[in-house]
Amino acid sequence: MPKFFIAIHRPDDYSPETAEDQAMHRAIDLLNEEMIAAGVRVFVGGLHPANKAKSLLRHQDDTVCVRDGAYLNSTEHVGGFWVLDVASLDEALVWGRKAVLACRAPVEVRQFHR
C-alpha cells in the first residue's frame, strides 16, 4: 500500500503551552488511537519550532555550511506529522480531514514515492 505524509502546519509563533487545551490533546489522542486500531499509522512525531532548526546548504565547491533556523523563510512551518500506510489518496484525505479537526490547523497530505 502507498504511504502518505500528513503534515500539520503551525504559525512560527505557535506555542503549544498557550494554544492547546485538554480537549485538543484528547482529540489528538483519540485520532492516534483510531489510526492504530485501523492499522494505518506507521509513525507520528511532533517537531520543535522552526527557529530551533539547523539548515545545511551545499556551496559550489562542495563545502557545506550550517546556519540557524529553517531553510525557508515562511510565517508557518510543519509542527508535526503522521506517516500513514493506506490504500489510496482518498483514504489519506479522510485521515487528513480528521487531523484538521483534532489539531485545529491546516493539514497537507502528500504521497511518498514508491
Backbone bond lengths (Angstrom), bond angles and torsions (degrees), N, CA, C in turn:
res aa  C-N    CA-C-N  psi(-1)  N-CA   C-N-CA  omega(-1)  CA-C   N-CA-C  phi
1 M - - - 1.458 - - 1.533 109.16 -
2 P 1.320 116.22 150.10 1.463 118.78 177.89 1.526 111.64 -71.52
3 K 1.320 114.40 153.09 1.465 121.13 176.54 1.526 108.84 -106.80
4 F 1.324 114.87 143.75 1.461 121.31 -178.97 1.521 110.34 -126.83
5 F 1.313 114.69 146.04 1.454 125.30 176.72 1.521 106.76 -100.03
6 I 1.321 117.26 120.50 1.463 122.98 178.26 1.534 106.13 -111.69
7 A 1.322 116.79 105.11 1.469 121.93 -174.60 1.518 111.04 -102.50
8 I 1.319 115.42 134.12 1.469 122.57 176.14 1.528 107.34 -97.88
9 H 1.314 117.77 125.63 1.465 121.46 -178.97 1.529 110.25 -100.52
10 R 1.309 114.73 138.02 1.464 122.52 179.77 1.526 110.12 -130.96
11 P 1.336 117.81 148.48 1.467 119.09 173.79 1.531 109.85 -66.30
12 D 1.322 116.49 153.68 1.459 120.36 -177.46 1.523 113.42 -58.83
13 D 1.322 117.74 -28.70 1.468 120.04 -179.07 1.532 112.42 -92.35
14 Y 1.332 116.74 15.39 1.474 120.90 -177.50 1.522 110.43 -65.72
15 S 1.314 115.30 133.20 1.456 121.74 177.64 1.526 108.88 -126.77
16 P 1.341 117.57 109.64 1.464 119.39 179.81 1.524 112.66 -56.44
17 E 1.316 116.89 -33.33 1.462 120.97 -177.89 1.522 112.49 -61.42
18 T 1.326 116.69 -33.79 1.466 119.27 -178.22 1.526 113.10 -103.74
19 A 1.330 117.77 -24.45 1.469 120.28 -174.08 1.528 113.67 -93.38
20 E 1.314 117.45 -21.15 1.463 120.01 -174.85 1.521 111.03 -106.28
21 D 1.324 115.06 136.93 1.458 120.31 177.28 1.529 109.62 -116.87
22 Q 1.312 116.17 178.02 1.469 120.77 -177.68 1.527 111.83 -62.14
23 A 1.323 117.49 -35.48 1.461 120.61 179.90 1.529 110.61 -64.09
24 M 1.317 116.53 -40.16 1.456 119.92 178.10 1.527 111.02 -66.81
25 H 1.319 116.81 -43.93 1.470 120.61 178.46 1.526 110.51 -59.74
26 R 1.315 115.55 -41.82 1.471 119.35 179.89 1.528 111.23 -66.54
27 A 1.332 117.11 -40.09 1.463 120.63 178.43 1.530 111.10 -62.23
28 I 1.321 117.05 -40.32 1.469 121.07 178.12 1.525 110.07 -68.51
29 D 1.334 117.23 -42.06 1.471 120.54 176.95 1.529 110.94 -59.61
30 L 1.324 116.68 -43.74 1.463 120.58 179.23 1.529 111.33 -64.23
31 L 1.323 116.74 -39.52 1.461 120.08 177.92 1.527 110.02 -63.62
32 N 1.322 117.31 -44.08 1.466 120.31 177.66 1.529 111.20 -61.09
33 E 1.311 116.45 -42.76 1.467 120.23 178.41 1.530 110.72 -62.07
34 E 1.332 116.34 -40.60 1.463 120.63 179.18 1.535 110.76 -65.30
35 M 1.326 116.64 -41.25 1.463 120.75 178.39 1.532 111.25 -63.21
36 I 1.322 115.87 -42.09 1.468 120.38 178.87 1.521 109.90 -64.53
37 A 1.325 116.89 -46.73 1.470 121.18 -179.51 1.528 111.46 -60.93
38 A 1.347 116.95 -34.12 1.460 121.13 179.30 1.530 111.85 -80.38
39 G 1.331 116.45 -10.24 1.458 120.42 179.26 1.513 114.76 73.73
40 V 1.344 117.31 25.42 1.463 120.33 -176.49 1.530 113.63 -106.15
41 R 1.315 117.72 -17.79 1.468 119.73 -175.28 1.526 110.46 -80.77
42 V 1.333 115.23 121.66 1.461 121.93 176.70 1.518 109.69 -96.52
43 F 1.330 116.05 -43.91 1.467 121.30 -176.65 1.519 108.40 -158.58
44 V 1.317 115.84 149.04 1.460 121.90 174.43 1.520 107.78 -140.03
45 G 1.328 117.18 144.73 1.459 119.52 178.16 1.511 111.88 -158.88
46 G 1.311 114.59 144.06 1.459 121.81 171.79 1.516 107.96 -101.85
47 L 1.313 116.55 149.24 1.461 121.17 -176.62 1.528 111.34 -115.93
48 H 1.323 115.25 148.20 1.462 120.24 172.14 1.526 107.94 -67.04
49 P 1.320 117.85 163.21 1.465 120.97 -179.18 1.529 112.09 -57.27
50 A 1.326 115.71 152.30 1.465 121.80 -178.66 1.520 112.14 -59.99
51 N 1.337 117.81 -29.00 1.471 118.90 -179.62 1.531 112.29 -70.76
52 K 1.316 117.51 -9.30 1.469 122.10 175.79 1.534 111.39 -93.79
53 A 1.333 116.66 -4.54 1.470 121.26 -177.69 1.520 111.43 -72.37
54 K 1.305 115.75 163.26 1.465 124.43 169.38 1.524 106.30 -120.54
55 S 1.304 116.69 131.93 1.464 122.13 178.57 1.518 109.02 -109.58
56 L 1.315 115.74 134.51 1.457 121.66 179.58 1.517 108.62 -113.11
57 L 1.325 115.86 131.47 1.458 121.13 -177.99 1.526 110.31 -128.53
58 R 1.318 115.34 138.40 1.463 121.93 178.91 1.525 108.89 -92.53
59 H 1.320 115.22 130.72 1.463 120.93 174.50 1.523 109.13 -91.76
60 Q 1.323 116.68 167.60 1.462 121.15 -178.31 1.526 112.89 -60.35
61 D 1.331 116.64 -28.41 1.473 119.46 179.44 1.533 111.97 -87.18
62 D 1.323 116.84 13.86 1.473 124.66 178.93 1.529 114.07 69.76
63 T 1.313 117.55 11.83 1.457 118.62 169.83 1.519 107.58 -79.39
64 V 1.294 115.50 156.20 1.463 121.29 -178.66 1.519 108.04 -122.35
65 C 1.312 116.00 129.71 1.465 119.60 175.39 1.529 108.52 -108.38
66 V 1.301 114.04 150.21 1.464 121.77 178.00 1.517 107.00 -115.81
67 R 1.325 115.42 130.73 1.466 118.58 177.73 1.525 109.15 -130.35
68 D 1.309 115.66 157.23 1.459 121.44 179.25 1.514 109.97 -76.77
69 G 1.331 115.79 142.70 1.455 121.61 174.19 1.507 113.16 99.19
70 A 1.312 113.55 173.41 1.463 121.64 -179.04 1.519 110.67 -68.16
71 Y 1.311 115.63 154.23 1.461 121.48 178.69 1.527 110.39 -66.10
72 L 1.329 117.31 -44.59 1.455 121.41 -178.46 1.521 111.04 -96.05
73 N 1.315 115.67 138.57 1.463 120.37 171.51 1.514 107.23 -80.76
74 S 1.310 116.40 117.58 1.456 121.06 -175.97 1.513 108.68 -153.86
75 T 1.306 116.51 162.34 1.461 120.09 175.89 1.520 111.22 -94.17
76 E 1.340 116.95 -4.84 1.467 122.28 177.79 1.513 109.48 -134.57
77 H 1.311 115.35 160.03 1.456 121.03 178.22 1.521 109.83 -148.69
78 V 1.319 115.93 167.80 1.463 120.15 174.89 1.525 107.17 -75.66
79 G 1.321 115.12 122.07 1.462 120.52 -178.57 1.518 112.55 -99.95
80 G 1.307 116.87 -17.31 1.456 121.86 179.04 1.508 109.33 -175.83
81 F 1.326 115.60 169.55 1.465 118.13 -176.54 1.521 111.60 -161.83
82 W 1.312 113.85 163.09 1.463 123.13 170.24 1.520 107.42 -123.44
83 V 1.305 116.09 149.82 1.457 122.39 164.65 1.521 105.24 -113.03
84 L 1.325 115.36 122.57 1.463 121.14 -177.27 1.523 110.39 -118.17
85 D 1.310 115.51 146.85 1.463 123.46 175.51 1.517 106.54 -111.23
86 V 1.337 116.20 99.09 1.463 121.99 -175.91 1.526 110.01 -130.13
87 A 1.315 116.38 169.06 1.465 121.65 -174.16 1.522 114.28 -75.39
88 S 1.346 117.82 -27.16 1.459 118.91 -171.70 1.526 111.18 -159.89
89 L 1.327 114.44 167.23 1.465 120.20 173.75 1.522 110.10 -59.82
90 D 1.313 117.61 -40.23 1.466 120.17 179.49 1.526 111.09 -57.69
91 E 1.320 117.22 -42.83 1.463 120.15 178.74 1.530 110.66 -67.18
92 A 1.336 117.25 -39.57 1.466 120.31 177.10 1.521 110.81 -61.87
93 L 1.331 116.75 -37.75 1.466 120.42 178.87 1.525 111.89 -66.64
94 V 1.320 117.58 -33.12 1.472 120.28 175.15 1.528 109.09 -60.27
95 W 1.341 116.50 -46.30 1.467 119.81 178.63 1.518 111.03 -67.47
96 G 1.334 117.15 -36.39 1.459 120.66 177.60 1.518 112.23 -61.49
97 R 1.337 116.72 -40.77 1.472 120.19 177.24 1.532 110.77 -61.68
98 K 1.316 115.72 -41.18 1.471 119.64 178.40 1.525 110.48 -65.05
99 A 1.328 117.06 -36.91 1.462 120.92 178.64 1.523 111.42 -66.22
100 V 1.338 117.40 -39.74 1.474 121.15 177.13 1.525 109.89 -56.84
101 L 1.318 116.48 -45.35 1.467 120.61 -177.76 1.523 111.82 -70.25
102 A 1.328 116.84 -44.19 1.470 119.82 -177.83 1.526 111.50 -67.67
103 C 1.327 116.82 -42.74 1.466 121.21 -175.27 1.519 114.07 -89.53
104 R 1.337 116.01 -10.54 1.470 121.06 -178.52 1.522 110.89 54.33
105 A 1.340 115.30 47.23 1.463 120.04 -174.98 1.529 110.32 -154.68
106 P 1.324 116.39 159.26 1.460 119.80 174.50 1.527 110.82 -64.81
107 V 1.313 115.42 148.53 1.458 122.11 -177.67 1.523 108.83 -129.98
108 E 1.316 115.82 143.86 1.457 122.43 174.11 1.524 108.13 -117.47
109 V 1.325 117.24 133.60 1.460 122.98 178.99 1.518 108.08 -115.32
110 R 1.351 116.30 123.62 1.459 120.44 -179.78 1.516 109.61 -138.93
111 Q 1.323 115.23 139.27 1.463 120.11 179.16 1.529 110.12 -86.84
112 F 1.335 115.80 142.25 1.447 121.56 172.52 1.519 109.26 -76.60
113 H 1.330 116.17 149.97 1.473 119.15 170.01 1.505 107.89 -65.78
114 R 1.305 116.19 147.26 1.480 120.03 179.04 1.497 111.67 -75.11
